[in-house]
Amino acid sequence: MTLTFDLLLIPLAYLIGSISFAVVVSKCMRLPDPHTYGSGNPGATNVLRTGNKKAAVLTLIGDALKGYFAVMLARHILGDQSLTASLNSWLLCGVVIAVFLGHLFPVFHGFKGGKGVATACGILFGINWILGLATLATWIIVAKFMRYSSLAAIAAAIFGPVYFVFLFGFQPMGIALLIVCFLLIWRHRSNIQNLMNGTESRIGSKKETQ
């Protein structure tokens, strides 16, 4: 009975991830649907194109918090051993992948989701604050020196699983984070092509397309 209840955390996490705060915030603040302008990506960067910084910040916070909340809820129910205990660790892995997939393919918004950077950040902080901080620092450093938000996101995605292994060793969660890493990079495939072609816009550029 307990296992059946615990398994419900996975579809619940997907539903939590399916809440697109870019859409929700835009509707509440009477802004255009983020799917209809700019890059068409329902994320904070695209919402910022409306000129409403408050809406963009709320979108960023909301998308990060849903990843954090889903993981923390699961950890609370599964117990402190969910990062290492065999069965619970795999359940937590399912929650991590589910909430991230929910953001990428939200059932509430026609399966048209964002690229997952903020949600991935929230997930990492939910797993361990040092892990989240280290990965966020990687994004900040790359973004500051290279001036490409997409490149910073890709670098952070790659280093996230590495930092986890450094902190916790080879645990099942490392596999889940590796899957999140691949999904995030896949969602940035157009940005990768732009980087290779030299056409990717830098942070602060008026024509930023990330």
Number of C-alpha atoms within 10 A of each C-alpha: 6 7 11 8 9 15 16 12 23 21 15 17 26 26 19 21 33 27 21 27 25 29 21 17 21 22 13 9 12 9 16 13 16 24 19 10 14 18 16 16 20 28 26 25 22 22 32 17 17 16 10 13 14 14 22 23 17 18 26 20 16 22 29 24 21 27 31 23 19 27 24 19 16 23 21 10 13 21 13 12 12 21 23 16 14 12 15 22 21 19 23 28 23 20 28 30 23 25 32 31 21 28 32 24 20 22 17 14 15 9 14 19 27 27 24 28 27 24 26 32 24 25 30 26 24 24 20 14 13 14 25 21 14 18 26 20 14 20 23 17 14 19 19 13 9 13 17 22 24 28 22 23 28 23 19 26 26 20 19 26 24 18 18 23 16 11 12 13 13 14 16 18 26 20 15 18 23 18 17 24 24 14 19 22 23 14 18 19 13 14 22 18 12 15 15 10 9 9 12 22 19 18 17 10 11 9 11 17 21 21
